[in-house]
Amino acid sequence: MSAHCQLTGSKPAFGNKVSHSHRRTSRRFDPNIQRKRYWLPSEGRYVRLVLSAKGIKTVDAIGIEAAVARVRARGNRV
């Protein structure tokens, strides 16, 4: 599973790990990705989405129908 959110589009960010002696090595900041299953009443089936924690809160706020419409508008298959 790739580390990107289907709804918000958040992807890993890259930066530096800085040690106590201030040496810098490359690191990766991954979003908090979860697999979540929602009931989609208009289609009478469950859909499984790969969402970040912020994406899950967005679905709670706007509803699953609007969220699936946004995911499809981004070009992802649901």
Phi, psi and omega in degrees: 000124179285150185273067172217149184273133180289334184267308184268341179079011181292136183234172177298143174251154183241148180197205181240141168275131181244117182281178179299324180276005177073021171284143183246130174231154185289143176216173185229130177260106182271142173288159181281088186267133178229150171263127185227139181251130180235147173277125180254098187296328183294331180254354178065035181209167174273147171238141178252123182244148174258108189234152169278170179299322177294323177296322178295319178294325178295318177299319178298326183280316187261345180097156185289326181297313179293324180294317178295324177298320178293320179296317179292326178293331177285350178097009178271145179274135180241000000 
